[in-house]
């Protein structure tokens, strides 16, 4: 398993999509506390979708109740594989 030092974590770009404001704040705080410097937290899938067009994240955390289309969004983000 790869070890992540402080310098590596500082380069990570993380997006958090969560409807509940308190949970969003906790996730942002937790990621920041471990050394992730670039955390963008939003309460809607539309905001995350718009942001992803400009910035490619290393980590995306989404609540399953964020939006009815959240699972389609995740499938669209996944690397395309031969699904025979």
SENULO-781862 format. One record per residue (C-alpha): x, y, z; residue in three letters; residue number from 1. Coordinates in pm, 1 decimal. Each point is the difference from the previous one (the first is absolute). Example, Ala and Ser with C-alpha at 12.3 -4.5 7.8 and 13.67 -1.06 7.14 Angstrom:
residues 2
{{1230.0, -450.0, 780.0}, "Ala", 1}
{{137.0, 344.0, -66.0}, "Ser", 2}
This chain:
residues 84
{{0.0, 0.0, 0.0}, "Unk", 1}
{{125.1, 344.9, -86.7}, "Unk", 2}
{{89.0, 227.8, 286.7}, "Unk", 3}
{{-117.8, 358.7, -25.8}, "Unk", 4}
{{215.4, 262.8, 161.5}, "Unk", 5}
{{-103.6, 356.5, 77.9}, "Unk", 6}
{{134.2, 130.6, -330.7}, "Unk", 7}
{{-198.0, -259.6, -197.0}, "Unk", 8}
{{-323.6, 66.2, 188.7}, "Unk", 9}
{{40.4, 374.5, -48.6}, "Unk", 10}
{{-25.9, -57.5, -376.9}, "Unk", 11}
{{-325.3, -198.8, 18.3}, "Unk", 12}
{{-311.1, 166.2, -141.7}, "Unk", 13}
{{-315.0, -126.2, 173.5}, "Unk", 14}
{{-364.2, 72.2, -78.1}, "Unk", 15}
{{-273.2, -67.8, 253.7}, "Unk", 16}
{{-366.4, -10.1, -99.6}, "Unk", 17}
{{-235.0, -28.5, 296.6}, "Unk", 18}
{{-344.1, 147.3, 62.3}, "Unk", 19}
{{37.2, 30.0, 376.3}, "Unk", 20}
{{202.3, 309.8, 87.6}, "Unk", 21}
{{136.4, -138.0, 328.1}, "Unk", 22}
{{119.2, -321.2, -166.6}, "Unk", 23}
{{157.4, 206.0, -279.6}, "Unk", 24}
{{188.8, 207.3, 257.6}, "Unk", 25}
{{116.5, -312.5, 185.3}, "Unk", 26}
{{128.5, -163.7, -318.2}, "Unk", 27}
{{182.1, 319.2, -98.3}, "Unk", 28}
{{150.2, 27.0, 348.8}, "Unk", 29}
{{108.8, -365.2, 4.4}, "Unk", 30}
{{169.5, 24.0, -339.8}, "Unk", 31}
{{168.8, 325.9, 96.0}, "Unk", 32}
{{118.4, -144.5, 329.8}, "Unk", 33}
{{178.6, -288.8, -174.1}, "Unk", 34}
{{173.9, 242.4, -234.9}, "Unk", 35}
{{-220.1, 36.7, -308.2}, "Unk", 36}
{{28.8, 370.7, -80.5}, "Unk", 37}
{{-236.9, 24.4, -297.0}, "Unk", 38}
{{-348.6, -103.1, 112.7}, "Unk", 39}
{{-307.3, 132.2, -176.7}, "Unk", 40}
{{-329.9, -91.7, 168.6}, "Unk", 41}
{{-340.9, 55.8, -157.0}, "Unk", 42}
{{-361.8, -76.1, 77.1}, "Unk", 43}
{{-110.5, -80.1, -353.3}, "Unk", 44}
{{105.2, -228.7, -281.2}, "Unk", 45}
{{-37.5, 286.9, -247.4}, "Unk", 46}
{{279.3, 190.7, 174.6}, "Unk", 47}
{{227.5, -305.7, 5.4}, "Unk", 48}
{{-74.2, -70.0, -369.0}, "Unk", 49}
{{86.5, 355.3, -99.4}, "Unk", 50}
{{321.8, -5.2, 200.3}, "Unk", 51}
{{116.3, -332.9, -144.7}, "Unk", 52}
{{-9.4, 150.5, -348.6}, "Unk", 53}
{{279.7, 238.3, 104.2}, "Unk", 54}
{{192.6, -194.1, 265.3}, "Unk", 55}
{{73.1, -372.9, 3.4}, "Unk", 56}
{{-15.8, -122.7, 361.7}, "Unk", 57}
{{207.6, -276.3, 153.3}, "Unk", 58}
{{-278.5, -89.5, 242.4}, "Unk", 59}
{{-378.5, 37.3, -21.9}, "Unk", 60}
{{-226.4, -71.7, 297.3}, "Unk", 61}
{{-373.0, 11.3, -73.0}, "Unk", 62}
{{-298.9, -63.9, 220.8}, "Unk", 63}
{{-234.7, -256.2, -155.2}, "Unk", 64}
{{-292.1, 234.3, 67.2}, "Unk", 65}
{{167.5, 303.9, -159.8}, "Unk", 66}
{{-206.3, -21.9, -317.2}, "Unk", 67}
{{-220.2, -257.1, -174.1}, "Unk", 68}
{{261.0, -22.0, -276.9}, "Unk", 69}
{{301.6, -53.7, 225.3}, "Unk", 70}
{{60.5, -360.2, -107.7}, "Unk", 71}
{{-19.7, 88.1, -369.2}, "Unk", 72}
{{249.0, 278.3, 68.6}, "Unk", 73}
{{236.6, -247.3, 166.4}, "Unk", 74}
{{-31.3, -244.7, -291.0}, "Unk", 75}
{{77.1, 278.7, -245.4}, "Unk", 76}
{{313.5, 93.2, 197.3}, "Unk", 77}
{{131.3, -356.1, 18.0}, "Unk", 78}
{{269.8, -103.6, -246.1}, "Unk", 79}
{{-160.5, -169.5, -297.2}, "Unk", 80}
{{60.9, -373.1, -8.6}, "Unk", 81}
{{-101.2, -272.1, -235.1}, "Unk", 82}
{{-331.7, -105.9, 158.2}, "Unk", 83}
{{-88.2, -305.0, -206.8}, "Unk", 84}
